[in-house]
Amino acid sequence: MAIVGAFARIESNIASSCQSALEEIAGVSIFDIKDPDKLGVLVEAESLNQAHSTITTTIRNTPGVLGVWPVYVNTEDEPVHD
């Protein structure tokens, strides 16, 4: 399992609808980071590739999201491939 923490820059004029849309995405949780133009995002996925896809496609294409920057990754349960 991969867990990725990220910051999302959002349009502050539609912040509540953006938050609601992000909360509807499977495996995604949001949290406040005390900045009206940003949200904390936590993505839980089966693999790092799936988490990456969620961030770069699903979250990035959510109305009101201007950008997403990963800041933390944990993949300790994910198998290592040589």
ABEGO torsion letter per residue (X at the ends): XBBBBBBBBBBAAAAAAAAAAAAABBGBBBBBAGBAABBBBBBBBABAAAAAAAAAAAAAABBGBABBBBABBBAAABBBBX
